[in-house]
Amino acid sequence: MDGRPRSVAFCLVAQDTPPYCPIEMEVTVRSSTSSSSRVVVVVVVVVVVVVVVVVVVVVVVVAVIVVVVVAF
């Protein structure tokens, strides 16, 4: 633990073909931070991931509804 900030990249969208991680979020974490700050970073990351998942689900549901309405 040298106290220097290090950057941690979280992949928000992963795929099998290059680029493997088209949407990526970087979070700078200081090694010397207290455990409470790390908990805050983890909570922020979890909230961002949940929001992204919810947005994707909503977009898919709306797309399906539009396709069904157009089909009929």
Distance bins in CASP14 RR format, pairs under 12 A and 6 or more apart:
PFRMAT RR
TARGET T0000
AUTHOR 0000-0000-0000
RMODE 2
METHOD distances of the structure
MODEL  1
1 29 0 0 0 0 0 1 0 0 0 0 0
1 30 0 0 0 0 1 0 0 0 0 0 0
1 31 1 0 1 0 0 0 0 0 0 0 0
1 32 1 0 0 1 0 0 0 0 0 0 0
1 33 0 0 0 0 1 0 0 0 0 0 0
1 34 0 0 0 0 0 1 0 0 0 0 0
1 38 0 0 0 0 0 1 0 0 0 0 0
2 30 0 0 0 0 0 1 0 0 0 0 0
2 31 1 0 0 1 0 0 0 0 0 0 0
2 32 0 0 0 0 1 0 0 0 0 0 0
3 28 0 0 0 0 0 1 0 0 0 0 0
3 29 0 0 0 0 0 1 0 0 0 0 0
3 30 1 0 1 0 0 0 0 0 0 0 0
3 31 1 0 1 0 0 0 0 0 0 0 0
3 32 1 1 0 0 0 0 0 0 0 0 0
3 33 0 0 0 0 1 0 0 0 0 0 0
4 28 0 0 0 0 0 1 0 0 0 0 0
4 29 0 0 0 0 0 1 0 0 0 0 0
4 30 1 0 0 1 0 0 0 0 0 0 0
4 31 1 0 0 1 0 0 0 0 0 0 0
4 32 0 0 0 0 1 0 0 0 0 0 0
4 33 0 0 0 0 0 1 0 0 0 0 0
5 26 0 0 0 0 0 1 0 0 0 0 0
5 27 0 0 0 0 0 1 0 0 0 0 0
5 28 1 0 1 0 0 0 0 0 0 0 0
5 29 1 0 0 1 0 0 0 0 0 0 0
5 30 1 0 1 0 0 0 0 0 0 0 0
5 31 1 0 0 1 0 0 0 0 0 0 0
5 32 0 0 0 0 1 0 0 0 0 0 0
5 33 0 0 0 0 1 0 0 0 0 0 0
5 37 0 0 0 0 0 1 0 0 0 0 0
5 41 0 0 0 0 0 1 0 0 0 0 0
6 26 0 0 0 0 0 1 0 0 0 0 0
6 27 0 0 0 0 1 0 0 0 0 0 0
6 28 1 0 0 1 0 0 0 0 0 0 0
6 29 1 0 1 0 0 0 0 0 0 0 0
6 30 1 0 0 1 0 0 0 0 0 0 0
6 31 1 0 0 1 0 0 0 0 0 0 0
6 32 0 0 0 0 0 1 0 0 0 0 0
6 33 0 0 0 0 0 1 0 0 0 0 0
6 41 0 0 0 0 0 1 0 0 0 0 0
7 24 0 0 0 0 0 1 0 0 0 0 0
7 25 0 0 0 0 0 1 0 0 0 0 0
7 26 1 0 1 0 0 0 0 0 0 0 0
7 27 1 0 0 1 0 0 0 0 0 0 0
7 28 1 0 1 0 0 0 0 0 0 0 0
7 29 1 0 0 1 0 0 0 0 0 0 0
7 30 0 0 0 0 0 1 0 0 0 0 0
7 31 0 0 0 0 0 1 0 0 0 0 0
7 41 0 0 0 0 0 1 0 0 0 0 0
8 24 0 0 0 0 0 1 0 0 0 0 0
8 25 0 0 0 0 1 0 0 0 0 0 0
8 26 1 0 0 1 0 0 0 0 0 0 0
8 27 1 0 1 0 0 0 0 0 0 0 0
8 28 1 0 0 1 0 0 0 0 0 0 0
8 29 1 0 1 0 0 0 0 0 0 0 0
8 30 0 0 0 0 0 1 0 0 0 0 0
8 31 0 0 0 0 0 1 0 0 0 0 0
8 38 0 0 0 0 0 1 0 0 0 0 0
8 41 0 0 0 0 1 0 0 0 0 0 0
8 42 0 0 0 0 0 1 0 0 0 0 0
8 44 0 0 0 0 0 1 0 0 0 0 0
8 45 0 0 0 0 1 0 0 0 0 0 0
9 20 0 0 0 0 0 1 0 0 0 0 0
9 21 1 0 0 1 0 0 0 0 0 0 0
9 23 0 0 0 0 0 1 0 0 0 0 0
9 24 1 0 1 0 0 0 0 0 0 0 0
9 25 1 0 0 1 0 0 0 0 0 0 0
9 26 1 0 1 0 0 0 0 0 0 0 0
9 27 1 0 0 1 0 0 0 0 0 0 0
9 28 0 0 0 0 0 1 0 0 0 0 0
9 29 0 0 0 0 0 1 0 0 0 0 0
9 45 0 0 0 0 0 1 0 0 0 0 0
10 21 0 0 0 0 1 0 0 0 0 0 0
10 23 0 0 0 0 1 0 0 0 0 0 0
10 24 1 0 0 1 0 0 0 0 0 0 0
10 25 1 0 1 0 0 0 0 0 0 0 0
10 26 1 0 0 1 0 0 0 0 0 0 0
10 27 1 0 0 1 0 0 0 0 0 0 0
10 28 0 0 0 0 0 1 0 0 0 0 0
10 29 0 0 0 0 0 1 0 0 0 0 0
10 41 0 0 0 0 0 1 0 0 0 0 0
10 42 0 0 0 0 0 1 0 0 0 0 0
10 44 0 0 0 0 0 1 0 0 0 0 0
10 45 1 0 1 0 0 0 0 0 0 0 0
10 46 0 0 0 0 0 1 0 0 0 0 0
10 48 0 0 0 0 1 0 0 0 0 0 0
10 49 1 0 0 1 0 0 0 0 0 0 0
10 52 0 0 0 0 0 1 0 0 0 0 0
11 19 0 0 0 0 0 1 0 0 0 0 0
11 20 1 0 0 1 0 0 0 0 0 0 0
11 21 1 0 1 0 0 0 0 0 0 0 0
11 22 0 0 0 0 1 0 0 0 0 0 0
11 23 1 0 0 1 0 0 0 0 0 0 0
11 24 1 0 1 0 0 0 0 0 0 0 0
11 25 0 0 0 0 1 0 0 0 0 0 0
11 26 0 0 0 0 0 1 0 0 0 0 0
11 45 0 0 0 0 0 1 0 0 0 0 0
11 48 0 0 0 0 0 1 0 0 0 0 0
11 49 0 0 0 0 0 1 0 0 0 0 0
11 52 0 0 0 0 0 1 0 0 0 0 0
12 21 1 0 0 1 0 0 0 0 0 0 0
12 22 0 0 0 0 1 0 0 0 0 0 0
12 23 1 0 1 0 0 0 0 0 0 0 0
12 24 1 0 0 1 0 0 0 0 0 0 0
12 25 1 0 1 0 0 0 0 0 0 0 0
12 26 0 0 0 0 0 1 0 0 0 0 0
12 27 0 0 0 0 0 1 0 0 0 0 0
12 45 0 0 0 0 1 0 0 0 0 0 0
12 48 1 0 0 1 0 0 0 0 0 0 0
12 49 1 0 0 1 0 0 0 0 0 0 0
12 50 0 0 0 0 0 1 0 0 0 0 0
12 51 0 0 0 0 0 1 0 0 0 0 0
12 52 1 0 1 0 0 0 0 0 0 0 0
12 53 0 0 0 0 1 0 0 0 0 0 0
12 55 0 0 0 0 0 1 0 0 0 0 0
12 56 0 0 0 0 1 0 0 0 0 0 0
13 19 0 0 0 0 1 0 0 0 0 0 0
13 20 0 0 0 0 1 0 0 0 0 0 0
13 21 1 0 0 1 0 0 0 0 0 0 0
13 22 1 0 1 0 0 0 0 0 0 0 0
13 23 1 1 0 0 0 0 0 0 0 0 0
13 24 0 0 0 0 1 0 0 0 0 0 0
13 25 0 0 0 0 0 1 0 0 0 0 0
13 49 0 0 0 0 0 1 0 0 0 0 0
13 52 1 0 0 1 0 0 0 0 0 0 0
13 53 0 0 0 0 0 1 0 0 0 0 0
13 55 0 0 0 0 0 1 0 0 0 0 0
13 56 0 0 0 0 1 0 0 0 0 0 0
14 20 1 0 0 1 0 0 0 0 0 0 0
14 21 1 0 1 0 0 0 0 0 0 0 0
14 22 0 0 0 0 1 0 0 0 0 0 0
14 23 0 0 0 0 1 0 0 0 0 0 0
14 24 0 0 0 0 1 0 0 0 0 0 0
14 49 0 0 0 0 0 1 0 0 0 0 0
14 52 0 0 0 0 0 1 0 0 0 0 0
15 21 1 0 0 1 0 0 0 0 0 0 0
15 22 1 0 0 1 0 0 0 0 0 0 0
15 23 0 0 0 0 1 0 0 0 0 0 0
15 24 0 0 0 0 0 1 0 0 0 0 0
16 22 0 0 0 0 0 1 0 0 0 0 0
23 48 0 0 0 0 0 1 0 0 0 0 0
23 49 0 0 0 0 0 1 0 0 0 0 0
23 52 0 0 0 0 1 0 0 0 0 0 0
23 55 0 0 0 0 0 1 0 0 0 0 0
23 56 0 0 0 0 0 1 0 0 0 0 0
24 48 0 0 0 0 0 1 0 0 0 0 0
24 52 0 0 0 0 0 1 0 0 0 0 0
25 41 0 0 0 0 0 1 0 0 0 0 0
25 44 0 0 0 0 1 0 0 0 0 0 0
25 45 1 0 0 1 0 0 0 0 0 0 0
25 46 0 0 0 0 0 1 0 0 0 0 0
25 47 0 0 0 0 0 1 0 0 0 0 0
25 48 1 0 0 1 0 0 0 0 0 0 0
25 49 0 0 0 0 1 0 0 0 0 0 0
25 51 0 0 0 0 0 1 0 0 0 0 0
25 52 0 0 0 0 1 0 0 0 0 0 0
26 41 0 0 0 0 0 1 0 0 0 0 0
26 45 0 0 0 0 0 1 0 0 0 0 0
26 48 0 0 0 0 0 1 0 0 0 0 0
27 33 0 0 0 0 0 1 0 0 0 0 0
27 37 0 0 0 0 0 1 0 0 0 0 0
27 38 0 0 0 0 0 1 0 0 0 0 0
27 40 0 0 0 0 0 1 0 0 0 0 0
27 41 1 0 1 0 0 0 0 0 0 0 0
27 42 0 0 0 0 1 0 0 0 0 0 0
27 43 0 0 0 0 0 1 0 0 0 0 0
27 44 1 0 0 1 0 0 0 0 0 0 0
27 45 1 0 0 1 0 0 0 0 0 0 0
27 46 0 0 0 0 0 1 0 0 0 0 0
27 48 0 0 0 0 1 0 0 0 0 0 0
27 49 0 0 0 0 0 1 0 0 0 0 0
28 37 0 0 0 0 0 1 0 0 0 0 0
28 41 0 0 0 0 1 0 0 0 0 0 0
28 44 0 0 0 0 0 1 0 0 0 0 0
29 35 0 0 0 0 0 1 0 0 0 0 0
29 37 0 0 0 0 1 0 0 0 0 0 0
29 38 1 0 0 1 0 0 0 0 0 0 0
29 39 0 0 0 0 0 1 0 0 0 0 0
29 40 0 0 0 0 0 1 0 0 0 0 0
29 41 1 0 0 1 0 0 0 0 0 0 0
29 42 0 0 0 0 1 0 0 0 0 0 0
29 44 0 0 0 0 0 1 0 0 0 0 0
29 45 0 0 0 0 0 1 0 0 0 0 0
30 37 1 0 0 1 0 0 0 0 0 0 0
30 38 0 0 0 0 1 0 0 0 0 0 0
30 40 0 0 0 0 0 1 0 0 0 0 0
30 41 0 0 0 0 1 0 0 0 0 0 0
31 37 0 0 0 0 0 1 0 0 0 0 0
31 38 0 0 0 0 0 1 0 0 0 0 0
32 38 0 0 0 0 0 1 0 0 0 0 0
33 39 0 0 0 0 1 0 0 0 0 0 0
33 40 0 0 0 0 1 0 0 0 0 0 0
33 41 0 0 0 0 1 0 0 0 0 0 0
33 42 0 0 0 0 0 1 0 0 0 0 0
34 40 0 0 0 0 1 0 0 0 0 0 0
34 41 0 0 0 0 0 1 0 0 0 0 0
35 41 0 0 0 0 0 1 0 0 0 0 0
35 42 0 0 0 0 0 1 0 0 0 0 0
36 42 0 0 0 0 0 1 0 0 0 0 0
36 43 0 0 0 0 0 1 0 0 0 0 0
37 43 0 0 0 0 0 1 0 0 0 0 0
37 44 0 0 0 0 0 1 0 0 0 0 0
38 44 0 0 0 0 0 1 0 0 0 0 0
38 45 0 0 0 0 0 1 0 0 0 0 0
39 45 0 0 0 0 0 1 0 0 0 0 0
39 46 0 0 0 0 0 1 0 0 0 0 0
40 46 0 0 0 0 0 1 0 0 0 0 0
40 47 0 0 0 0 0 1 0 0 0 0 0
41 47 0 0 0 0 0 1 0 0 0 0 0
41 48 0 0 0 0 0 1 0 0 0 0 0
42 48 0 0 0 0 0 1 0 0 0 0 0
42 49 0 0 0 0 0 1 0 0 0 0 0
43 49 0 0 0 0 0 1 0 0 0 0 0
43 50 0 0 0 0 0 1 0 0 0 0 0
44 50 0 0 0 0 0 1 0 0 0 0 0
44 51 0 0 0 0 0 1 0 0 0 0 0
45 51 0 0 0 0 0 1 0 0 0 0 0
45 52 0 0 0 0 0 1 0 0 0 0 0
46 52 0 0 0 0 0 1 0 0 0 0 0
46 53 0 0 0 0 0 1 0 0 0 0 0
47 53 0 0 0 0 0 1 0 0 0 0 0
47 54 0 0 0 0 0 1 0 0 0 0 0
48 54 0 0 0 0 0 1 0 0 0 0 0
48 55 0 0 0 0 0 1 0 0 0 0 0
49 55 0 0 0 0 0 1 0 0 0 0 0
49 56 0 0 0 0 0 1 0 0 0 0 0
50 56 0 0 0 0 0 1 0 0 0 0 0
50 57 0 0 0 0 0 1 0 0 0 0 0
51 57 0 0 0 0 0 1 0 0 0 0 0
51 58 0 0 0 0 0 1 0 0 0 0 0
52 58 0 0 0 0 0 1 0 0 0 0 0
52 59 0 0 0 0 0 1 0 0 0 0 0
53 59 0 0 0 0 0 1 0 0 0 0 0
53 60 0 0 0 0 0 1 0 0 0 0 0
54 60 0 0 0 0 0 1 0 0 0 0 0
54 61 0 0 0 0 0 1 0 0 0 0 0
55 61 0 0 0 0 0 1 0 0 0 0 0
55 62 0 0 0 0 0 1 0 0 0 0 0
56 62 0 0 0 0 0 1 0 0 0 0 0
56 63 0 0 0 0 0 1 0 0 0 0 0
57 63 0 0 0 0 0 1 0 0 0 0 0
57 64 0 0 0 0 0 1 0 0 0 0 0
58 64 0 0 0 0 0 1 0 0 0 0 0
58 65 0 0 0 0 0 1 0 0 0 0 0
59 65 0 0 0 0 0 1 0 0 0 0 0
59 66 0 0 0 0 0 1 0 0 0 0 0
60 66 0 0 0 0 0 1 0 0 0 0 0
60 67 0 0 0 0 0 1 0 0 0 0 0
61 67 0 0 0 0 0 1 0 0 0 0 0
61 68 0 0 0 0 0 1 0 0 0 0 0
62 68 0 0 0 0 0 1 0 0 0 0 0
62 69 0 0 0 0 0 1 0 0 0 0 0
63 69 0 0 0 0 0 1 0 0 0 0 0
63 70 0 0 0 0 0 1 0 0 0 0 0
64 70 0 0 0 0 0 1 0 0 0 0 0
64 71 0 0 0 0 0 1 0 0 0 0 0
65 71 0 0 0 0 0 1 0 0 0 0 0
65 72 0 0 0 0 0 1 0 0 0 0 0
66 72 0 0 0 0 0 1 0 0 0 0 0
END
